[in-house]
């Protein structure tokens, strides 16, 4: 019984760590304290629709990544600084602003919290069924992570 409980606890911890890191392990994982909480999810046909709350602490980032389907988000708190693979800012999104991220490996990006309050986002992922929330990508050569 004790071994079974330890095994279940380990599986739960691994599952939680996987969900909270917003993607797969790799070259540029999210910064410490970045969390994601699933609010609701539904599959229709071959598409997964998942609404998640993402929190990025001050000074942290999402890590470089891309998505297999488009994302639609709203900033609830803080300001998200968003950068594309050319290292250029493609927007700063303050509370109340919407953000959209296109799909595919040609759309590598990073979200950074350069402010002093946590960034909180509500994000709708529209992904092919069974796809991960994000695909890790290497830093494209930017001086920041």
C-alpha positions as CSV (number, residue, x, y, z in Angstrom):
1,X,0.0,0.0,0.0
2,X,2.8,2.4,1.0
3,X,4.7,1.7,-2.3
4,X,1.5,2.3,-4.3
5,X,0.9,5.7,-2.6
6,X,4.5,6.7,-3.3
7,X,4.2,5.7,-6.9
8,X,0.9,7.6,-7.3
9,X,2.5,10.7,-5.6
10,X,5.5,10.5,-8.0
11,X,3.2,10.2,-11.1
12,X,1.2,13.2,-9.8
13,X,4.4,15.3,-9.3
14,X,5.7,14.5,-12.7
15,X,2.3,15.2,-14.3
16,X,2.1,18.6,-12.4
17,X,5.6,19.5,-13.4
18,X,4.9,18.8,-17.1
19,X,1.7,20.8,-17.0
20,X,3.1,23.8,-15.1
21,X,6.1,24.2,-17.4
22,X,3.8,25.0,-20.4
23,X,5.6,22.6,-22.8
24,X,8.4,20.2,-23.3
25,X,11.8,20.3,-21.8
26,X,14.6,21.5,-23.9
27,X,16.9,24.4,-24.8
28,X,14.9,27.3,-23.4
29,X,12.4,26.2,-20.8
30,X,10.2,28.8,-19.0
31,X,11.7,30.7,-16.2
32,X,11.3,29.7,-12.5
33,X,7.8,30.2,-11.2
34,X,6.0,30.4,-14.6
35,X,2.8,28.4,-14.1
36,X,-0.2,27.3,-16.1
37,X,-3.6,26.2,-14.9
38,X,-6.2,24.6,-17.2
39,X,-9.6,26.3,-16.8
40,X,-11.5,24.2,-19.3
41,X,-10.8,21.9,-22.3
42,X,-12.9,20.4,-25.1
43,X,-12.1,18.4,-28.2
44,X,-14.3,19.0,-31.3
45,X,-13.5,16.9,-34.3
46,X,-9.7,16.9,-34.6
47,X,-9.2,20.1,-32.6
48,X,-8.4,20.6,-28.9
49,X,-9.7,23.9,-27.4
50,X,-8.1,24.6,-24.1
51,X,-8.4,27.7,-21.9
52,X,-5.5,28.2,-19.5
53,X,-4.4,30.8,-17.1
54,X,-0.7,31.6,-17.5
55,X,1.3,33.5,-14.8
56,X,4.8,34.8,-15.4
57,X,6.6,36.3,-12.4
58,X,8.5,39.6,-12.7
59,X,11.8,39.1,-14.5
60,X,10.8,35.7,-16.0
61,X,9.9,34.5,-19.5
62,X,8.0,31.7,-21.3
63,X,11.2,30.5,-23.0
64,X,11.5,30.4,-26.8
65,X,8.8,28.3,-28.3
66,X,6.1,27.9,-31.0
67,X,2.7,26.4,-31.2
68,X,1.1,23.8,-33.5
69,X,-2.1,25.9,-33.7
70,X,-3.1,29.5,-33.1
71,X,-3.4,31.0,-29.7
72,X,-5.7,33.8,-28.6
73,X,-5.1,35.6,-25.3
74,X,-6.0,38.5,-23.0
75,X,-3.7,40.1,-20.5
76,X,-5.5,40.3,-17.2
77,X,-2.6,41.8,-15.1
78,X,0.8,43.3,-15.8
79,X,2.4,43.8,-19.2
80,X,3.7,41.1,-21.5
81,X,6.7,42.0,-23.7
82,X,6.6,39.8,-26.8
83,X,9.6,39.1,-29.1
84,X,9.9,37.3,-32.4
85,X,12.8,35.2,-33.7
86,X,14.6,38.3,-35.1
87,X,14.9,39.5,-31.5
88,X,12.7,42.4,-32.2
89,X,9.7,43.4,-30.0
90,X,6.5,42.6,-31.8
91,X,4.4,44.2,-29.0
92,X,3.9,45.1,-25.4
93,X,0.5,44.0,-24.2
94,X,-0.8,45.7,-21.0
95,X,-3.8,44.6,-19.0
96,X,-6.9,44.5,-21.1
97,X,-5.1,44.0,-24.4
98,X,-5.5,41.0,-26.6
99,X,-2.7,39.0,-28.2
100,X,-2.8,36.4,-31.0
101,X,0.0,34.0,-31.8
102,X,0.1,32.3,-35.2
103,X,1.0,28.6,-35.6
104,X,4.0,26.8,-36.8
105,X,7.8,26.6,-36.4
106,X,8.2,29.8,-38.5
107,X,6.6,31.7,-35.6
108,X,9.1,31.2,-32.8
109,X,8.7,33.7,-30.0
110,X,9.2,34.5,-26.4
111,X,7.0,36.3,-23.8
112,X,8.8,38.2,-21.1
113,X,7.7,40.0,-18.0
114,X,9.9,43.1,-17.8
115,X,7.7,44.7,-15.1
116,X,7.6,44.4,-11.3
117,X,4.2,42.7,-11.0
118,X,3.2,39.2,-12.3
119,X,1.8,38.9,-15.8
120,X,-1.5,36.9,-15.8
121,X,-2.9,35.8,-19.1
122,X,-6.0,33.9,-20.2
123,X,-5.1,32.0,-23.3
124,X,-7.2,29.9,-25.6
125,X,-5.1,27.2,-27.4
126,X,-6.6,25.9,-30.6
127,X,-4.4,22.9,-31.4
128,X,-4.6,19.7,-33.5
129,X,-5.8,16.9,-31.2
130,X,-3.1,15.6,-29.0
131,X,-0.6,18.4,-29.7
132,X,1.5,19.8,-26.8
133,X,0.7,23.3,-25.6
134,X,4.0,24.5,-27.0
135,X,7.1,23.2,-28.8
136,X,10.4,24.2,-27.3
137,X,12.8,26.2,-29.6
138,X,16.4,27.2,-29.3
139,X,17.2,30.8,-28.6
140,X,17.6,32.3,-32.2
141,X,20.6,34.3,-31.1
142,X,19.1,37.0,-29.0
143,X,21.1,38.4,-26.1
144,X,18.2,37.7,-23.7
145,X,16.3,34.6,-22.8
